[in-house]
């Protein structure tokens, strides 16, 4: 992907040489206060306090010690009043004559969350109602050299949403959130708290220029982007679903990406993007799906994906609900799409635009029609509204703005309960977890492209201790329940642990074993998907990261600590791997390569007895074509059972270096007859032996 980056850089440098507009950042020090509220509120009212822009009202209240940390213990409940506040932000500033002399001065907000009125020197210069848009106003006539006063006044998003909801004669699934163009996870999710933020969440600036001066050019012109096709061709099974990039089919390995904080500007400041994306690269991830209940990510996310070689499946921000399609809403969506596609289309990393998360699946499978009592006429109207947004407005805008990239209206295309979900399109297989099916089901339910599946694991003990006291360390405690948002989360964790492991008793052991269980489940799924290459061409587990410290499906917890899953994923995503296939008690191996060159490997197979060590061994030399997959019989009689496992190692034939390693256990871990381990630890200064 580096070759594509070079041309972008070159173009931006060239463009800037011809222009002399003056740009002044208005980030940095602002002030904020609470103006009014729907309810009786505590102390923030009345006085101006220092504020940070870009930022959120919650983080400003926190740094002024006006609220406790919303992530600690049960504090999420304590801070719910914040969403009902009317918040005012203010900046007083001077400007240089160089700016003031320009013909035109534009005030530009890259993000306002969400319902805001912007007032400059007593004149309303713009009103905003969509968190995902950039907002601009020509302000030259209002500006003066000194003492400019800029106000941004927010009214509560949930208040407006509630009023919009009352206007409807139908009940929409998922309550008020669908009426607001604001990150949907802010209203709470099954891994996230309800923290309905407000604020100036992206940079603000003034730009002045003269009519004669060059305007910044469209960044996509003359940029060489990869040629990307989403290949959907009929075949004997159904229809293919894979990405062909620059002529080469690419097997996608990765995960779903959720916003890395409830308070997004904070994540950026703390360099969370660099950490999470480098970790992804190091684990062999080559695709992340930016999931539709979050946000169109910060520029830094896409810049990093470009440079690390991580492809991006980009959802538009709609998830698991129905959305209205009145003219005001549609117009807002149209402008949102215009802005986001124009902002992002020059990134080589983006290989797919996807309309939404789980709306098509939901409409046909979640029983909304019955639950909300829709008549035939209601259903028709709702389905037409759906079509308008996802089959008309969004693809229509893409055809104008980014015709070269594929569009997929909804992920997944078919519900996981239907057979056709495994023959075409992408699938979110939640039979394991939501349906409580055993982990082995992953071996059967293999889709053409597996864009979601997952298993929960508790976060690291240190992370848990950052929000819980010693007395809270029990899954039945109020605090641990508040940090588990899935209705039957702990029940399922227990169920899946008991299927595979001895039931842990101590809380620390529950944490540890839940992570092993999660890693085991995801290994099973990933291996099943990779074994099925080339019929299957993608595996994205749910979910890469967290937005707060929580029990979730993530591989990396909010504090950046890796769960056992991370290390298992890293092993399972190795470019060249030997995957066991157990058939009628006999072991075969499927060798899979995602490398773009021929790989010469030595495959080493060992039967290892837990007490007596290596019982049998076989080595053979194999040449794997680029991107190829092949079945091999294993030349050994020994079996993986309760006393022994089989270890498969692939070594580079030339250098002897280890390419990948896979250990196959024939029975659940709780049935293994493992001898007592003898481990001694010596610590010498900074060396552990
Ligand atoms: C998927 C996602 C999310 C959810 C996850 C776990 O379907 O799209 O909505 O968090 O399941 O339940």
Boltz pocket constraint, residues with backbone or C-beta under 6 A from the ligand:
constraints:
  - pocket:
      binder: B
      contacts: [[A, 189], [A, 190], [A, 191], [A, 293], [A, 320], [A, 357], [A, 358], [A, 428], [A, 452], [A, 542]]
      max_distance: 6.0
